[in-house]
Structures are given as C-alpha cells and as structure tokens.
Amino acid sequence: QVQLVESGGGLVQPGGSLRLSCAASGSIFSIDVMAWYRQAPGRQRELVARITGGGSTNYADSVKARFTISRDNAKNTVYLQMNNLKPEDTALYYCNVQAATIATMRRGDYWGQGTQVTVSS
C-alpha cells in the first residue's frame, strides 16, 4: 500500500503564499505522475497541477503563472508553491499519486486526505 501525508495548508490573506507538501511512503516500487487537485464547497474536484516522472508539468488555466509544482524523487515528495493567492483558490487540496507497489508491480491511484487552504482577509 501507499500512504500520502499532506501538509502546508492554512489561512492566508489575498496576495499571500503557501507551500503544500505531500510525502508518499509504503511499499513503493515506482512513482509516475504526481498531482494536486482541489475541491471547493459545492463544486467538483478539479486538477490544479500535475508533474510526470520526467518532470513535465501541466496546470489549470486559473493557476498558471501563480502556482508551481515540483517533486523530489529521492524523498517521494511533491510540492505545490502557491503565490498571489486569491479567495477563489479556497478549497480542500488533495495530493494524488500514480504508483506501483512492490507487492503488485502494478500502477494504482492513491489519494491523500486533503489539506485546507483558505484565502481571506
């Protein structure tokens, strides 16, 4: 199994910054795509940013030029640097990892429990 532990959420004023982290642990054989999603109250979960094992990145249009996703493969950790935060960025942010375990050698989809980001003055 793969466990994901997220950290870094909190309350920030508009224009402020936060850095989210998500560390994967367990019987991991390999990790492919790592991503961040978010879900605001009354809305569907949406992709914020993703990064492949080779370092290619994709972003939602709403966060381009403000958010940066990165990963540390040695630590099995993905980060989301969020700058110039806006009230509409308020949501529960989830880490998602596509990983293969040692036991199955098959890629599975794993989710963290979420970390709350609130942008308000």
C-alpha positions as CSV (number, residue, x, y, z in Angstrom):
1,Q,0.0,0.0,0.0
2,V,0.9,3.6,-0.4
3,Q,0.3,6.3,2.2
4,L,0.2,10.0,1.4
5,V,0.7,12.7,4.0
6,E,-0.1,16.3,3.1
7,S,1.0,19.4,4.9
8,G,1.2,23.1,4.4
9,G,-2.3,24.3,4.2
10,G,-3.8,27.1,6.3
11,L,-5.3,30.6,6.3
12,V,-3.6,33.3,4.2
13,Q,-4.6,36.8,3.1
14,P,-5.2,37.5,-0.6
15,G,-1.9,38.0,-2.4
16,G,-0.1,35.7,0.1
17,S,1.8,32.5,-0.5
18,L,1.6,28.9,0.8
19,R,3.6,25.8,0.0
20,L,1.9,22.4,0.1
21,S,3.9,19.2,0.5
22,C,2.8,15.6,0.0
23,A,5.1,12.7,1.1
24,A,4.4,9.2,-0.2
25,S,5.5,6.2,1.8
26,G,4.9,2.5,1.9
27,S,6.0,-0.4,-0.2
28,I,6.6,1.7,-3.3
29,F,8.3,0.3,-6.4
30,S,7.9,3.3,-8.6
31,I,6.0,6.6,-8.8
32,D,4.8,8.0,-12.1
33,V,2.5,11.1,-12.1
34,M,2.1,13.2,-9.0
35,A,-0.6,15.8,-8.9
36,W,-2.6,18.2,-6.9
37,Y,-6.4,18.5,-7.1
38,R,-8.8,20.8,-5.2
39,Q,-12.4,20.8,-4.3
40,A,-14.3,23.9,-3.2
41,P,-17.7,23.5,-1.4
42,G,-20.4,22.7,-3.9
43,R,-18.0,22.2,-6.7
44,Q,-16.4,19.2,-8.4
45,R,-12.9,18.2,-7.7
46,E,-10.6,19.7,-10.3
47,L,-7.0,19.2,-11.4
48,V,-4.7,22.0,-10.2
49,A,-1.3,20.8,-11.5
50,R,0.5,17.6,-12.4
51,I,4.1,16.5,-12.9
52,T,5.3,13.4,-14.6
53,G,8.3,11.3,-13.6
54,G,10.3,13.1,-16.3
55,G,9.4,16.5,-14.9
56,S,6.8,17.6,-17.5
57,T,4.1,19.8,-15.9
58,N,0.6,20.8,-16.6
59,Y,-1.5,23.5,-14.9
60,A,-5.1,24.5,-14.7
61,D,-5.6,27.8,-16.6
62,S,-6.7,29.5,-13.4
63,V,-3.4,28.9,-11.6
64,K,-0.9,29.3,-14.4
65,A,1.9,31.8,-13.6
66,R,0.9,31.7,-9.9
67,F,1.4,28.1,-8.8
68,T,4.4,25.9,-9.4
69,I,4.5,22.1,-8.9
70,S,7.8,20.3,-8.3
71,R,8.9,16.9,-7.0
72,D,11.8,15.4,-5.1
73,N,12.1,11.8,-6.3
74,A,14.6,10.8,-3.6
75,K,12.0,11.8,-1.0
76,N,8.9,10.6,-2.9
77,T,7.5,14.1,-2.3
78,V,5.6,16.5,-4.4
79,Y,5.2,20.2,-3.7
80,L,2.9,23.0,-4.7
81,Q,4.2,26.5,-4.4
82,M,1.2,28.9,-4.4
83,N,1.8,32.6,-4.9
84,N,-0.5,35.5,-5.3
85,L,-3.4,33.6,-3.7
86,K,-6.9,34.6,-4.4
87,P,-10.2,34.0,-2.5
88,E,-11.3,31.7,-5.3
89,D,-8.3,29.4,-4.5
90,T,-10.0,28.5,-1.3
91,A,-10.6,24.7,-1.3
92,L,-9.5,21.4,0.1
93,Y,-6.4,20.4,-1.7
94,Y,-5.7,16.7,-2.4
95,C,-2.5,15.0,-3.4
96,N,-2.8,12.3,-6.0
97,V,-0.1,9.8,-6.9
98,Q,0.1,7.1,-9.5
99,A,2.4,4.4,-8.1
100,A,3.3,0.8,-8.4
101,T,3.8,-1.2,-5.2
102,I,6.4,-3.9,-4.6
103,A,3.7,-6.4,-3.9
104,T,1.7,-6.0,-7.1
105,M,4.1,-4.2,-9.5
106,R,1.0,-2.6,-11.0
107,R,0.3,1.1,-11.1
108,G,-2.5,2.3,-8.8
109,D,-4.1,5.6,-8.0
110,Y,-3.6,6.9,-4.5
111,W,-5.1,9.9,-2.7
112,G,-4.2,11.9,0.4
113,Q,-6.8,13.0,2.9
114,G,-6.6,16.7,1.9
115,T,-5.3,19.9,3.4
116,Q,-7.5,23.0,3.7
117,V,-6.4,26.3,2.0
118,T,-8.4,29.4,2.9
119,V,-7.7,32.7,1.3
120,S,-9.4,35.5,3.1
121,S,-8.8,39.0,4.6
